[in-house]
């Protein structure tokens, strides 16, 4: 589903749709996107501290969405993140 959502975001980036919240974010100053990532991160923490599992899942979903917006805005992809995770898994840092 993350790949599907990211593809929708990329499609909105390449084919803007009037009234789209995704386009509003993509067209905004990057600080707006960064602020949303920060807000959603705080909301994840608050949800984890006692708002229940459903609320936590909802807030993590919101955070993932805004991170995908940030990736698209930066010209990065999920594949870039996956490659970094793969690199870390195959070349763990020494402690």
N, C-alpha and C positions, 0 to 999 in steps of 0.2 A: 504494500500500500504506500510506503514512503516513496518508492520509485514512481508510482502512479501520480501521487500528489506533486512530486517534484516536476514531472512531465507537464502537469497542468500549469504549474507556476511558470515553467519555461515557455509554454504555449501563450500564456498571458503576456509574458515579456515580449514575445515576438509578434503577437496578434492581440494588442490591447482591446479590452472590452469596456465600454462605458459603464461606469458605476461599480466596477469590480474592486473589491477591497484589496485584492492582490495587486492590481495595477496601482491603486492609491499608494500602497507601501512601496512598490518598485519605483514609482515616480517621485517619491518623497526624498528629502534629504536623508542621507545614510544614518544620521543621528536618530531619526525617527525609528528606523528599524532596530538600531542598537538599543534604544530605550525600550522598545517592545520586547526584545530578547531579555533585557534585564527585568522588566516587570513580570514576564512569564516565569522567569527563574525564581523570583521571590514567591510567586503564587504556587509554584511546585513545592517549595520549601514549606509554606504555610499549610498546604493540603496534606503534605506528609506528616505534619505535626498534629494531626488530629481531625481533619475534615473528611476522613473516610476514603476508602480505596477508589470508589467511583469518581470522586472529586479529584483525586490524585491522577487518575488516568486521563481525565478531561484536561487538567492543567499541563500534563506532560505532552498531550496531543497538541495543545496550543503552542507550547515551547518548540516542539518539533517543527510545526508549521512555520513559525517565525525564524527558526534557524535555517530552514530550507529557503525562505525568502532571502536571508542574508547570504547564503551560498550563491544563489542565482545572481544577486546584485553584485557580488564579488567576482563573478565569472568562474565559480567553482562548481563542483558537482558532488553528488553522493559517492561517486567512484573515487574522488580525491580523498574523502574521509575513509572510505573502505580500504583504500591503498595504505593509508597511514595506520589504520588499525591492524591491517595484515602485517605491515612492517614491524609494528610493536610486538605482535604475537610471535613472529618468526625470529625477531632479534631483540629479545627482552634485555632491558638495561640491567647491568650488574648492580648489585646492592652493596 
